[in-house]
Amino acid sequence: MRGGQQKIYSRRENQSDFGLILNPDLSLLKMHHVDEYDPRQLMKGSIITYHRRGDSLVIKAHQSLFDHKNGSATAHIEFSDVLGQDFFTRISRDLDVQVAVSFDERYAPFSVALDNEGKFPPIHAVESADEYLAALKHLSLDGPVYFAARLDRAGLNSALDTNRRQLLVLLILVAVTIWLGMRYLIQQGLARPLSVLMKQISKIEHQDYSPSQDVATGDELEAISVNINRLAATIQERETSLETARHEQEFLSNHDTLTTLPNRRMFAHRLQHALSLAQRNRTELAVVFIDLDQFKVTNDTLGHDVGDELLKQVSGRLAANLRETDTLARIGGDEFNILIEDIKNPAEVDTVVAKCLALFSECFVCYGRELNITTSIGIALYPKDGMDSVTLTKNADLAMYKAKASGRNQYKFFSEELFAHVRERAEMTQALKSALSAGNQLALVYQPKIDVATTKIDAIEALIRWHSPLYGDVPPAKFIPLAEETGLIIPIGEWVLERGSADFARLQCEGIALDHISLNVSNVQLQQHDMLQTLRRVLEQSGVEAGRIELEITESYIATNVEHAIQTLRDFRSMGVRLAIDDFGTGYSSMSYLQKLPVTRLKIDKSFVDGLPNNKDSVSIAGAISSLAKHFGLAVTAEGVEHEDQYKFLADGQCNEIQGYFFSKPLTYDELVHYCRFNGFKANSGIGAKIIAFQRADS
């Protein structure tokens, strides 16, 4: 009382002094004490009651002072606090979770009751498509009150689901902690521990996961603080791992995993950037395309481990000898690109490329094996050979193929003549594909092979011809190499085997029993794993005996991989098929391997026959081949015989068979039948005119 009037003083828990309330809210504090509990309970200690005021929750702490002589209360002290919407709005903002107090019974089905001792029960969250919802229930004097926490699921991703659920539980724990703190409001001050706790939560909210000082209260708040720090450390560890994985993924997306060089993607990016600079500064640059020669042979014969080690050593040797301003990249397989920028003089490119070429003069040692490998290099210059990255890379690639076609182990610059040549080859390749589809442009002609002893035809060699509506009659020397490079030789070779075997079977049915038919096979065909199956299928379909088929192979196939070639040829011989080395003496065969090869015939090349009988070198070579064949028990055929003096020389003990224009040009099937019947043919015992089921496709 002051001046005969009632005055009300109050202070908040964070204030040290009581202050006069000018306009007191008497709805909160009644001037006449109303017992809302059994007054005898106050003799045991303080009491906390909960009241509803509108949408706010009022928490009151009651304490009475007693006269111990008569047991009556002499004074009554009450402390009140209002937890309104502003309070829970701040909590929701700080924790990024919607926390509210509610008296709505819709929370009753899934709420969890707090016991009178303030123990925290297990929380059950309700999950929907949009949110997580949990509620704690406590009884107030005005009915049940619910502490509800709501977490919006939008924007969450799978990598942080676990962390967000932990944070949700943490926020609920914080809300309960605040409630528990009110119980101890009279007994101890909680401003500092709660402030530290909120700072910890705020740091996590702002993605600061550095360690914080734990709250040292020895109760639940300290346990929560410790768990918050553990949670922050866990999140930081996971985010560090994710960041490390992101950097690793970014590196892998721009670098080759085997050599760690920039890959095709990064090279294209750098080339595009270099082109922009070159255009702005009016400078030149060069794109260099490097391809290892015969790398596939090395990889297939020695294994991928050796091949990978070779690629790593090649990339290391190139990288160590290039300039710092040059960009080296592995774009796939055994192919590398080099970007040379800011060229002042074209001679700079020659210097860099020549240095790269010289690096392959020294052998590579891979797992104890010394490997000698060369490379072919193509170069395209900006702006002369292209204005964009795609054109420059393509033209450098074309120049590289020109280097390979010119003998490998060299470099070539792109030129318009090269482009025209490549375009012509592309058009001819398409025409050759169309010829295979059409089925009426390719044909076989047969050149008779004459037995020297009887001067009668005893065998034939099948030769392919292509009559194109666009190019006319295309020589085999022009389209066969193209077919080998493009892989078209595989279906063409199968067609030759099928058509040649079918025609040979027809000859037998017509009573023309020749000793054998010679069929040329490409190195590319022989390197295919299914060549044996293809030949077996053709023999089965045609009905021709395997011993009547002679496959002609080149020395270059044997020289490519001697051991593999020997095994492949042995597989053919095990079927009964004959084998002849075509153009013997022009290739790279070592005489030491001849005794290991399961061949049955050597063919003297036309280039040696042309000089007979007057050229001493030709005479010596022909005699040496014949002597060598006789020593190993092999038959000998001379091809390209055009004159009588050549025939007489070769017939005089040099060879067994003669073929060439001196006897006949290559003939169509009908012409061959007429030739055999008019000139006679060598009879062969044991060959009947058996009926065969395999016929020509157009018959």
Rosetta blueprint (number, residue, H / E / L):
1 M L
2 R E
3 G L
4 G L
5 Q E
6 Q L
7 K L
8 I L
9 Y E
10 S E
11 R L
12 R L
13 E L
14 N L
15 Q L
16 S L
17 D L
18 F L
19 G E
20 L E
21 I L
22 L L
23 N L
24 P L
25 D L
26 L L
27 S L
28 L L
29 L L
30 K L
31 M L
32 H L
33 H L
34 V L
35 D L
36 E L
37 Y L
38 D L
39 P H
40 R H
41 Q H
42 L H
43 M H
44 K L
45 G L
46 S L
47 I E
48 I E
49 T E
50 Y E
51 H E
52 R E
53 R E
54 G L
55 D L
56 S E
57 L E
58 V E
59 I E
60 K E
61 A E
62 H E
63 Q E
64 S E
65 L E
66 F E
67 D E
68 H L
69 K L
70 N L
71 G L
72 S E
73 A E
74 T E
75 A E
76 H E
77 I E
78 E E
79 F E
80 S E
81 D E
82 V E
83 L E
84 G L
85 Q H
86 D H
87 F H
88 F H
89 T H
90 R H
91 I H
92 S H
93 R H
94 D H
95 L H
96 D L
97 V L
98 Q E
99 V E
100 A E
101 V E
102 S E
103 F L
104 D L
105 E H
106 R H
107 Y H
108 A H
109 P H
110 F H
111 S L
112 V E
113 A E
114 L L
115 D L
116 N L
117 E L
118 G L
119 K L
120 F L
121 P L
122 P L
123 I L
124 H L
125 A L
126 V E
127 E E
128 S L
129 A L
130 D L
131 E E
132 Y E
133 L E
134 A E
135 A E
136 L E
137 K E
138 H E
139 L E
140 S E
141 L L
142 D L
143 G E
144 P E
145 V E
146 Y E
147 F E
148 A E
149 A E
150 R E
151 L E
152 D E
153 R L
154 A L
155 G L
156 L L
157 N L
158 S H
159 A H
160 L H
161 D H
162 T H
163 N H
164 R H
165 R H
166 Q H
167 L H
168 L H
169 V H
170 L H
171 L H
172 I H
173 L H
174 V H
175 A H
176 V H
177 T H
178 I H
179 W H
180 L H
181 G H
182 M H
183 R H
184 Y L
185 L L
186 I L
187 Q L
188 Q L
189 G L
190 L L
191 A H
192 R H
193 P H
194 L H
195 S H
196 V H
197 L H
198 M H
199 K H
200 Q H
201 I H
202 S H
203 K H
204 I H
205 E H
206 H L
207 Q L
208 D L
209 Y L
210 S L
211 P L
212 S L
213 Q L
214 D L
215 V L
216 A L
217 T L
218 G L
219 D L
220 E H
221 L H
222 E H
223 A H
224 I H
225 S H
226 V H
227 N H
228 I H
229 N H
230 R H
231 L H
232 A H
233 A H
234 T H
235 I H
236 Q H
237 E H
238 R H
239 E H
240 T H
241 S H
242 L H
243 E H
244 T H
245 A H
246 R H
247 H H
248 E H
249 Q H
250 E H
251 F H
252 L H
253 S H
254 N H
255 H E
256 D L
257 T L
258 L L
259 T L
260 T L
261 L L
262 P E
263 N L
264 R H
265 R H
266 M H
267 F H
268 A H
269 H H
270 R H
271 L H
272 Q H
273 H H
274 A H
275 L H
276 S H
277 L H
278 A H
279 Q H
280 R H
281 N H
282 R L
283 T L
284 E E
285 L E
286 A E
287 V E
288 V E
289 F E
290 I E
291 D E
292 L E
293 D L
294 Q L
295 F H
296 K H
297 V H
298 T H
299 N H
300 D H
301 T H
302 L H
303 G L
304 H H
305 D H
306 V H
307 G H
308 D H
309 E H
310 L H
311 L H
312 K H
313 Q H
314 V H
315 S H
316 G H
317 R H
318 L H
319 A H
320 A H
321 N H
322 L L
323 R L
324 E L
325 T L
326 D L
327 T E
328 L E
329 A E
330 R E
331 I E
332 G E
333 G L
334 D L
335 E E
336 F E
337 N E
338 I E
339 L E
340 I E
341 E E
342 D E
343 I E
344 K L
345 N L
346 P L
347 A H
348 E H
349 V H
350 D H
351 T H
352 V H
353 V H
354 A H
355 K H
356 C H
357 L H
358 A H
359 L H
360 F H
361 S H
362 E L
363 C L
364 F E
365 V E
366 C E
367 Y L
368 G L
369 R E
370 E E
371 L E
372 N L
373 I L
374 T L
375 T E
376 S E
377 I E
378 G E
379 I E
380 A E
381 L E
382 Y E
383 P L
384 K L
385 D L
386 G L
387 M L
388 D L
389 S H
390 V H
391 T H
392 L H
393 T H
394 K H
395 N H
396 A H
397 D H
398 L H
399 A H
400 M H
401 Y H
402 K H
403 A H
404 K H
405 A H
406 S L
407 G L
408 R L
409 N L
410 Q L
411 Y E
412 K E
413 F E
414 F L
415 S L
416 E H
417 E H
418 L H
419 F H
420 A H
421 H H
422 V H
423 R H
424 E H
425 R H
426 A H
427 E H
428 M H
429 T H
430 Q H
431 A H
432 L H
433 K H
434 S H
435 A H
436 L H
437 S H
438 A H
439 G L
440 N L
441 Q L
442 L E
443 A E
444 L E
445 V E
446 Y E
447 Q E
448 P E
449 K E
450 I E
451 D E
452 V L
453 A L
454 T L
455 T L
456 K L
457 I E
458 D E
459 A E
460 I E
461 E E
462 A E
463 L E
464 I E
465 R E
466 W E
467 H E
468 S E
469 P L
470 L L
471 Y L
472 G E
473 D E
474 V E
475 P L
476 P H
477 A H
478 K H
479 F H
480 I H
481 P H
482 L H
483 A H
484 E H
485 E H
486 T H
487 G L
488 L L
489 I H
490 I H
491 P H
492 I H
493 G H
494 E H
495 W H
496 V H
497 L H
498 E H
499 R H
500 G H
501 S H
502 A H
503 D H
504 F H
505 A H
506 R H
507 L H
508 Q H
509 C H
510 E L
511 G L
512 I L
513 A L
514 L L
515 D L
516 H E
517 I E
518 S E
519 L E
520 N E
521 V L
522 S L
523 N H
524 V H
525 Q H
526 L H
527 Q L
528 Q L
529 H L
530 D L
531 M H
532 L H
533 Q H
534 T H
535 L H
536 R H
537 R H
538 V H
539 L H
540 E H
541 Q H
542 S H
543 G L
544 V L
545 E L
546 A H
547 G H
548 R H
549 I E
550 E E
551 L E
552 E E
553 I E
554 T E
555 E H
556 S H
557 Y H
558 I H
559 A H
560 T H
561 N L
562 V H
563 E H
564 H H
565 A H
566 I H
567 Q H
568 T H
569 L H
570 R H
571 D H
572 F H
573 R H
574 S H
575 M H
576 G L
577 V L
578 R E
579 L E
580 A E
581 I E
582 D E
583 D E
584 F E
585 G L
586 T L
587 G L
588 Y L
589 S L
590 S L
591 M H
592 S H
593 Y H
594 L H
595 Q L
596 K L
597 L L
598 P L
599 V L
600 T L
601 R E
602 L E
603 K E
604 I E
605 D L
606 K H
607 S H
608 F H
609 V H
610 D L
611 G L
612 L L
613 P L
614 N L
615 N L
616 K H
617 D H
618 S H
619 V H
620 S H
621 I H
622 A H
623 G H
624 A H
625 I H
626 S H
627 S H
628 L H
629 A H
630 K H
631 H H
632 F L
633 G L
634 L L
635 A E
636 V E
637 T E
638 A E
639 E E
640 G L
641 V L
642 E L
643 H L
644 E H
645 D H
646 Q H
647 Y H
648 K H
649 F H
650 L H
651 A H
652 D L
653 G L
654 Q L
655 C L
656 N L
657 E E
658 I E
659 Q E
660 G L
661 Y L
662 F L
663 F L
664 S L
665 K L
666 P L
667 L E
668 T L
669 Y H
670 D H
671 E H
672 L H
673 V H
674 H H
675 Y H
676 C H
677 R H
678 F H
679 N H
680 G L
681 F E
682 K L
683 A L
684 N L
685 S L
686 G L
687 I L
688 G L
689 A L
690 K L
691 I L
692 I L
693 A L
694 F L
695 Q L
696 R L
697 A L
698 D L
699 S L
